[in-house]
Amino acid sequence: MNLPVIEASGLIKRYRDLTAVNSIHFSVPKGELFGFLGPNGAGKTTTMKMVQCVSPRTDGTLRVFGMDPDTSGREIRKRIGVVPQETNLDPDLSVFDNLSMYARFFDISSQDADFRAQELLEFFELETKRDTIIEKLSGGMKRRLLLARALINRPELLILDEPTIGLDPQARHHIWEKLIKLRADGHTIVLTTHYLDEAARLCDRLVIMDVGSILVEGSPDFLVSHYIGMDIVETENTPEVALFLEKAGIPYEKGGEMIQVRTTDPGKIADALRDTFQSIRVIIRPGSLEDVFLLLTGRRIRD
Amino acid sequence: MKTHMHLRACLNGVFRVWLRNALVFRKNIRVNLIPPFIEPLLYLGAIGFGIGTYITDIDGLPYVRFIAPAILAASVMNASFFECAYGTYVRMYYQKTFDAILATPVTLKEVILGEIVWGATRGLISALSISIILFLFGLASPGGLLIAIPLSFIAGILFASIAACFSALSPSIDTISYPATLFIAPMFLFSGTFFPLHLLPQVVQYLALAFLPLTHVVSLTRALLTGTTDTMWALNMTWIAIGITVFSYLAIRLFERRLIV
């Protein structure tokens, strides 16, 4: 009876000479906050677009609320809210009109639309900006308004593509707080993000994608303990340090100007390094989702 | 029953898109309403009353009465065409308004039809303001004006759907100036607007009738406003009807090809 909100299997999206999503499987149960992580070009946004029923899939099965996006797009979209990566608020309209106008696309009566718009302005602390024109808003306020707009139809599923991109820490925390509140209210939330701290903090479960495939799936804690499992010693990347570690038989990884050693006994390695090299910089820290991410997707720059 | 529900949802979607554009238009009403009043006054003044004093009657009509219907028809063309060429492009490409609407139950087909009906509404607004001027100057028969106004809306749908096709095909906003200068500008001059079509060589007349939709709109509007009997009305109406069907269908397909990927 407990139908998953989204269920995908063997989902494929192919463009003329590019496979953007290459046979992925995932399932999002009701009430979960589910994350898609991955470098640029991983296929996160393409996957979101298929779930939103704006981009038809090439192959595989996809069900949203048990319905097929190919045939029931209108019914599905009625029940979802979308926060796009790029701001697409109506620049000619005020904050309030952006909300009430958007409600009309969902066939909500104008009275009801005004009521809901007011309610959402309060929830997102935007009442004082009610009559402000969009271009006068800060980046953080625009994001909050986009999130408010996505909730105007009281959606069961909320899809957020990079919800906090380009925001300052205060604005990010504000958005996180609202998302946690929305999950507590029973919303199912799916988000994509580049920010690993955001994913670690918010997501019940997540997948890491790269070049169209899902590499791993699990809760942030599970992924860190399973793939990193230990502490990390970071030190300077010099030929002498590398040679020293090789001689001592300690496996390490080079990352930019840093050398990283994954170990269960960080104290011993740190001491050995400090004894051998005077005034060397050594940091001991627990493994994080970022380490999992870099371990799985590599350090190559993506455009 | 199911098709009935589907049709209702469709019409509803088209109406919502229209409503969104109308709301934005209303926000800038003063800026938006001035051009449709000023432009025809300029043409009437400079060409009708100015140049017109050197011109003898055309087909038994004073020159200013001859061009009054053409000014009405050309304004409808301009208002509808530019709304759905530039306005639609800006909403699609720069403001991402289409993306925002497509995340709601409204479909792309409804967005495009809503844009076209809105473009025609801009034409209608122009037609209304010019009709007031023509009526005040006594340049058109009031009864004819009453029929010319709804006709303008239909003509607006035609020009808006042609514009929507160009908008869908245009790789950038700059390339929309091609149809504007290579299609709209010649059409403005060679559609029996400022001189009768029969002054042109026979071949050119046929070309105008075949490829310049304004010819048909001017011909019908002139017949209505001057009270002359026009022998081409069946051809005019047929062209407009077929044009609307073909170009609105094409506009939807071209936008689907561009945006649904």
Interface residues (C-beta under 8 A of the other chain):
Chain A: Y15 Q52 V54 S55 P56 G73 R74 E75 R77 K78 I80 G81 V82 P84 E86 T87 N88 L89 D90 P91 D92 L93 D97 M101 Y102 R104 F105 F106 D107 A150 N153
Chain B: A9 N12 G13 R16 L19 R20 L23 V24 K27 N28 Q95 K96 T97 D99 A100 I101 L102 A103 T104 P105 V106 T107 I260 V261
